């Protein structure tokens, strides 16, 4: 088939490209044979057009900054498919009204655009906020607190290799999971329903796009105010026009003392990061995350500030070298270490045990391995599905690249690199099925399994521990993302082979955005760790958790402060207990503590959980007062704020780092 199709140019072309009259939910129930008869739009309906790929690459490039920014702040990745669909529809409508384009972009073109944007904005950034960020933190030393970045060609090649590996891994899973087993893939269904509604109700789409635009402009106003040094600080230097945080809660009591100019003074809530973050990005993120998780994040932060942190400040220990040290190292940021060793183990045990409780999903995944048989296998299947030859060739190419880069730059022996790729095939299969059944991709659990495996195989190398986990998490994320997009296309009658090509094309622009954005937002490790006088600009909780596991294997738990050892045991136990309670009391789940929420609350500066709680409360009240309006506009408004802050935030960081000489 030709690489690109011609865009519709006539009324007849547009008539052939109209949306299916069958709703996506009904298509989801069809057998494979019925799908070919009633839903498949055929070979000639345009979908993989140059304009669709260019639009997807451009939107994905910008939205990649959104996920990188939020990932470094919270450890989460936000799906961008629906945001891209709304933006694309509105932008192209504007281009057409301006007379630049002669015909509208069809629903299948927009579906291909969504795949390209999703590959660019979602599947290339996962390793950046976890393994790569953790590697940078580990490279920091007292002599070099900024650490050492990977060379950009290495990081770019690694990102591309992982994204391609995850994309080709999805090939043998697609027909079995989507055509035949008809797994739900809820995000893919939501994207298909969104596209169908956009083309059925164009006016509503424009309203959503307008809401996204105005909220984006609102968010975009904050980074210049909060980060550009534009006014005098009164001491011969420069400061931003607006402070990034406000100490609104210092009238409340706090625990602990500190030494200031030789005098011991009582600590204030702001010393424990109990402050108001002026940046609205975390409020918007909280609106999307939900009330339960946000509440327990805030609870975890308060327990750290009023219980665990002060206990850490008071504890002392004579280490094997004979040095008397406190439970935390020197510096204003040091109290966080106690929270890290509580929160990270809680997230590890909760994630792994929660994954283990999905044993039926795991069993079905391996039972269906190699599936794809059954049903009528005919010329239509051979012409539309992605050939297995593409899988084998892509696996050989991307797998070899991953193994060689891992051996050359990350201290991973060749055989163990090959083993990592083989294990990734199995774990990505399980992660993809979990996504199809529950809409939750357990990339964190997949990474932890690899960390535990390589912690045993090569415990002396924290670098190898991190990067093998990064192989699995990055590839599993990319694989699940492609299957979600293929599900959306399947429900709209798209050609899966053309959609696969569109997805692969997004990897290049996504890599450019995430690699560039990472160097800009994180000029050195202090942006992730903070300094003695300033908290981190990006706490990177996912990276902190990965780093903690790697250090335990490298140094041995006996080398740690006894209080940190106790915190690890308590965190592991709490995470396990909370997951077991969710299994035993499913009807009470919304009232039970969230292991993820509590764990993040212990790791993040409290100002972030506080902002997210406010956002979650706003969303909850909105849904109670006007459920339909919240359903229509909550995602566009929240996504707009996040996109505006993060995209302009990257521009402001560039000015600070390369023009004004500031930075984080």
N, C-alpha and C positions, 0 to 999 in steps of 0.2 A: 504494500500500500504506500502511496506518497506520504511524505512526512507531514505536510500541512494540507488541509483542505481549503477550498475557496470559501470565503465568507458569503452569506446570502446576498445576492445583488438585485433580485427581482421579487415581485409579489408572489410569484409561484414558488420561489425558493423559501420565502418566509412562511408560506402556507404549509410547506412540507416540514417546516421546523417548529411548528406550533407545539405547545406542551401537551403531554398525554392528557386525555380526558379521564383517565383512571387515577384516583388519588394514590399517593405513595403507600399509604397503609394497606390498601387493597393489593397493590403490586407485591408487597412484602409477603403476602400469603400464597402467591402463585408458585406452582411447580416450575422447574426449569423449562420443561417443554411448553407449558402455557405461557411463560414469559416470552419465549421466542415467537410464539404465535400472536400474542396480544400487546406486549409492552415494548419489545425491541424495535427501535426506530429505523434500523437498517444501516447499511454501509454508506449511503450517499447523503444522509442528513449531516450538515456541517456541525462539528463540535471542536475538533483540534485545528483551530485556525490561528494564524499568526497573531491577530489582534487579541484573541483570548489568552494566549501564552504571554504576550507582552504585558497585558493588563494584570494577569496573575503574578508575573515576576515583579512588576512595579509595586503592587499592593503588598505582596509577600515580603519584599525588601523592607518596606516601611514597618509592617506589622512584626517582622522579626525583631526589631528593636523593642517593641512592646513586650514580647515574651522574654527577651534577654533581661530587660530592666526589671520586670516583675519577678522573674526567676531569681535574679541576684538579690532582690529584696526579701522574697518570701519562700523561695524554693518551689513555687508552683509554676506550672505552664498552663496558659489559658488557650482553649481552642479558638481558632481565628476564622474557621470556615464561614460561619454565619455572618460575621462582620465583613469579611471579604465580599460575600454575595451582595449584601446591602450596598456597600460602597461601589462595587462594580456596576450594579444596576443603575444607581443614581449618577455616577460619573459618565457612563456611556449615554444615558439619557440626555445629560447636559451637552456632551460632545455632539450628539445627533441634532439637538435643537440649535446648536451653534453652526450647523451646516458642515462640520468637519467630517462627520460620518454620514453615509447615505442610508444605512439600514441599522435597525436595532440589533444588539447582541442577543442571540437566541438563548433559550434556556439551557440547551446542551453546551453551547459555547461558554455560558457562565458556569456550568458545572465543571468544564475543563479548566476554566480560570480558577475556580475554587481549589482544584487539585494542585495547580501550580503554586498558588498563594499559600496553601496549607503546607506543602513541602518546604517552601522557603521560610515561612514564618514559624513553623512548629517543629518539624522533624530535624532541623539542623542545630538547634540551640540547647538541647537537653544536656549534652556532655559539658557544655561551656559553664553551666551554673552548678555543676556537681564535680565531676572528676578533674576538669581543667582548673577550676577555681581552687579546689582542694590542693592540687599539685603546686599551684602558685603559693598558697599559704605555707605548705610544707617547705618550700624553698627559702622562706624567710629565716634569717638568723639574727642574733643581736648585732652582729657586724653589718648585716645587710637586711634591715627590717622590711625593705621593699620587695625582697625576693627577686626571682629571675623569671621573666616570661619565656615561654616557648617561642622559638623563631616563627614568624608568621607563615612561611611556606609549610612548616611541619604541621602547625595547627590547622591550616586550610586543608592540607591533604588528608589529615586525620578526620576532619569534619566531613569532607566529601566521601571518604571511604566508608565511614560508619553509616551515613545517610543512604548511600547506594546499597550497602550490604542489607540494611533493613528493608529497603524497597524491593530488592529482588527476593528476599526471604518470603515476602508476602505472596509471591506468584503461585507456588504449589498449594497455598492455603485457600486462595480466593474462591475457587469453584466449589470446593467442599463446604466451606463455612457460609458463603453467601447464596449461591445458586441452589444448593441441595439441602443443607441443614437449615438454611434461612435464619441464621442467628440475627438477633435484633439490631445490634450496632446502633444504639439509641441516638448518638450524635450524628451518625450518617443519615438516619431517618429524619432528624430535626432539620438538617441542612436541606434535604430533599423537599420537605414540607415548606421550608422558608422560600426556596426557589419557586416552588409551585404557586405559593401565595403571592410572591412578588409579581409574577407574570399574570396572575388572575386579578390582582388589585394593585395596579401600578401606582395609583395615588397614595395608597398606604405605604408603599415602599419609599416614595419620596419623603413622606413625613418621618419615617424611621431614619432615613439618611440625613434629613435636616437636623433631627435630634442628635444624631451621632456627630454631625459637623459642629453644631453649637457647643456641645459638651466637650468636643475636642479642642475648640478654640479656648474654652474656659480653662481646660487643663494646660494648654500650651502657654498660658500667661504666667504660670508659676515658676518654671525653671529659671527664666531670666531674673525674676525678682528675688528668688531664694539662693541663687548660686553665682550669678555674675558679680564680681567685685566692682561696684559702680560708685560707691561713696566712701568718704574718709571714715576710718575707724577711730579717729581721735588720737592715734598713736603713731601717725606717720605712714600707716598702711591703708589698705582698701578693704571694704566689707560689702556684702550684698545689701540691697535696699531693704529687704525684709528678712528677719531672722528665720532660720529653718525650723526652729522649735520654740515654743513659749512655755515658760515654767509656771503654768497656771495652777499647779497643785502643791506648791511649796508651803502653803498654809496648813497642809495635812501633816500629821506626825510621820516620822520615819525612824528606822532603827540603824544603829551603827555610828561610828565616829571616824573622822579622818584628820590628818595633820595638814594644816594650812599655815605657811610661814612660821613653822616651829610650834604652833599652838594646836591643841586637840579641840576640834569643834564637832558638834553634832551634824550628822548627815541629813540632807534634805531629800524629799522624794525625787527631785530632778537628778540627784546623784545616782539614783537607781533607774534612771531613764523614764521616770514617771513624769511625762511632759506631753504637751500637745504638738503633734507634727503638723506644721502648716501646710505641707504638700498634700493635696487631696487624693493622690494616687492610691493610697492604702484604703481610704474610705470607699473608693470605687471598687477596689479588689474585694473588700469585705462584703459589698453588696452582691457580688457573684459567688463568693465562697459559702455564704449561708450562716444562719444564726448559731447553730449548735457548735460548729467548729470555732467561730469567733468568740463565743462566750468562754469556752474552755481555754482558748489561747490567753484571754485576759486573766482568767483564774490562775493559769500557770505562771504568768508574769508577776502577779501579786504574791503568790506563794514564794517565788524566788526573791522578790524584793523584801518581804517581811519575815521570811522564815529561813530558807536555805542560804541566801546570800549573806545575811548577818552571821549565821553560824559559820560560814566559810571564812569570814573576816576574822573571827575569833580563834579559829583552830590553828594549831601549829604542829610541826613534825620535824624530827631530826632524820634527814634522809640518809641512805647508806654512805654518802660522801661526807657526812658529818656537818652538813649545813642546816641550820635551823631556818625553816621557811614556813610561811603561812599556807593555808589551803589554796590561796590564790597568789599569783605572782604580783609584783609591784605594778602600780599604775591604776588609773581610774577605770579602765575597762576590765580589770582582772576578775572582778566578782562573777563575770559571765562564765568563767570556766566551770564553776560548780553547776550552773544551769546546763551547760553543754553536756556534762557527764550524767545529768539526770535526763535531759530531753532526748539526746541522741539514742541511748539504749532503749528508751521507751518507744521511740519511733521504729527502731530496728525490730524489737521483739513483737510489737504490735503489727507491723507490716508483714513479718515472716509468718507469725501465727495466723493472722487473718488470711494470708495466702494459703497456708496449709489447710485451713478449714474449707477451702475451695477444692478439695481433693477430687470431687466428682468432675469438676471442670478440667482438672489436670488429667484425670483418667480419660475423659472423652477426647482431650486434645491428642494424646498419644494413640488412642484407639483409631482416630480418624487420620493419623499421619499417612500421607501417601494417598489419601482419598481423592475423589474426583471422578471415580467410576460411578456407575449407576446412572440410570436415565438414558435418554437417547443421545449417544455420542455420534455426531454426524458432521457434515461439512460446515454447518453453521458454528458449531463449537470451535472447530479448528480455525475458523476464519476470524472469530471474535475474541477468544480468550488469549491471554499472553502465552506464547509457546514455552514449554519447559526448557527448550534450548536457550532462551533468554535467561532463565533462572540459572542454568548450569554455567553459562558464560559469565554472567554477572557475578555469581558466587565465586568463580575462580579468580576473576579480576579484582573485585572488591575485597574478597577474603585474603588474597595474596598481599594486596596493599596494606591491609590492617596488620597482618602478621609481620611484614617487613618493617613497617613503621614502628610497631611495638618492639621489635627486636633491636632496631637501630637506635631508637631514641628513648625507650621506656624500660630498658633492662629486663625485657621479657624474652627468655630463650625461645628459639623458633618452635620447638615441639610444644611448649606450653602455650605459645601463641596460636598454633593450630588447634590445640585443645580448647582454647577460649572461643574460637570461631565455631567449633562443633557444639560446644555447650550452649552458645548463643542461639544456634538453630533450634535447639530443643526448648530453651527458655522463652524465646520469642514466640514459638508456637503456642505455649501456654499463655503468655501475656496477651496474644491476639485473641485467643478464645475468651479469656476473662473480659476483654474489651467488648467482644461481641455479645456476651451474655449479660454484663453488668454495667458497661460504659466506664469501667475503671481499669486503667492500664497500670498494672503493678510494677512499673519500672524500678521503683525504689527497692521493692522486695527482690526483683531480679538482680539488681546490682549488689545487694547485700549477700545473696547466695554466692555470687562470684567472689566477693570479698572474703567470705568465710572459706571458700574453696581454695583460693590462692593464698590466703593467710596461713593455710596448712602446707601448701605446696612450696611456697617461697616466702616464709614469714619475715625474712630479713629485709625485704624490699617493699617499702611503702608505695613507691612509684608503681611497681608492677601490680600491687594490690588494687590501687586506684584505677589504673588504666584498663585492666582486664574487666573490672566492674563497669567501666565506661563503655567498653565494647558492647556488652550485653544491654545496658540501659539505653544507649544511643540507638542501637539497631532495633531493639524491641519497640521503642517509641516510634521510630520511623515506620516500622512494619504495621503497627496498629493504626497509625495515622492514615496510611495508604488504604487499608481495608475499610476504614470508616468512609473515606472518600469514594472508594469503589462501591460501597453499599449505596451511597447517595446516588451515584451514577446508575446503578442497577435499577433503583426505584424510579428513575426518570427515563429508562430505556436506552441508556448510553452504551457505546461500544467500549468494553473494558480495556482493550488493547490501546486504543487512542488515549484513554484516560491515564493509563499507566505511563505512556510517553509524556503526557502533560505533567504528571507528578515528578518524573525524573528530571524534567527541564527546570523545575523550581529549585532544585538542589543548589545550582550554581549561584543564583541571586541570594538565596538564603545564607549560603556560606560566606559570601562577600559581606552581607550585613552583620551576621553574628560575630565573625572574626574581627571585622573592623570595629564593631560596637564594643566588643570585649576589651580591646586594647584602649579604646577611648574612655569607657566608663571605669575601667580598672587599670589605671596607669601603673600601679604597683600594688603589692600585697596589703599595704596599709588601708587601701580602700575597702578591703574585706575584713581586716583585723582591727582597724582603728589605731589610735596612738595613745600615749599616756594622757593626753589632754582632750582627745576627741573620739567619739564613738565611730564605728565604721559607717561609711556612706552606704555600703551594701553588705548586710550581715551574712548573706549567702548561707542560710541554714542547711540546705542540702549538702553543700560543700563541707560545712563544719561537721555534719554527721558522718560523711564518708571519711574525712580526715581522722576523726576520732577512732573509727574502727581500724583504719590502717595503722595508726600509732599504737594501738593496743597490741596488734600482732607483731609490730616491729620491736617495740620496747619491752613488752611483757607487762602484765598487769601489776606485777610485784614492784615495778619501778615507780608506780604512781603513788601520790599522796593517799593515805588510808581513807580520808574522807571522800576522795574521788572514787576509790574502789567501792566504798559503801554506796555512793551515788549510782554507780553502774549497776550494782546488784538491785538497788531499789527501783531504778528506772526499768530494768529488764522485767522485774516482777510486776510492776504497775502496768506496763504495756500489755503483758500477757493476760493479767487479770481482767483488764478492761475489755479486751477482745473476747475472752471467754464469757464475760457477762453479756456482751452483745449477742453471742450465739445462744446463750441460755434464756435470755429475756428479749427476744426480737421486738415484741410489742412496746417495750419500754426503752428502745434504743435511743429515741430522741431526747430522753431525759438522762441518759447515762453519760458520763464523761467521755470525751473523744480522746483516744490515745494520740492521734495526730495533733489535735488542737493543744492538748496539754504539753506535748513534747516541743512544739514550736513556741509555745508561750515561755518555756524555760530557756530557749535559745535566742529568740528575737529580743531586741530592745523594746521595752514595754510600750513605747509610743506607737509602734506598729500594730500590735494587737488591739490597743485602744482605738486607733483609727478604724481598724477593720470591724471592731465591734459596733462602732457608730454607723458605719456603712451597712452592716448586716441589719441593724435595728431600723434604719431608714427603709431598707428594702422590705423588711417584714411589715412595717406600718403601711407602706405603699400597697403591698399585696392585700392587706386586710381591708383597706379603704377602697381600692379600685383594682380588683384582680386582673381585669382585662387590660387596663392601661399598663399595669406592671408587667404583664406578659408581653405586651407589644414593645415597650420602651425601656424596660430595665436593662436589658443586654446592650442595646445601642447606646444609651446614655453612659453606662459604666464603661463600656469598651471605648467610647469616645474620650472620656477623661483619661483613661489609662494610655490610649494611643497619643493623645496630645502631650501629656507629661513626658512620656518616654521618648517620643521622637524628638521633641524640642530639647529634652534633657540630654540626648546624645549630642545635639548641636552645641548646646551650652558647654558640655564637658569638653568638646573639641576646642572651643574658644578658650576655655580655662587652661587646658593642658598645652595647647600649641601656640596660642596668640598672647594671652594675658599672663601666662606663667603661673596660674593658680593651681586648680585641681582640687581633688577631694582631700 
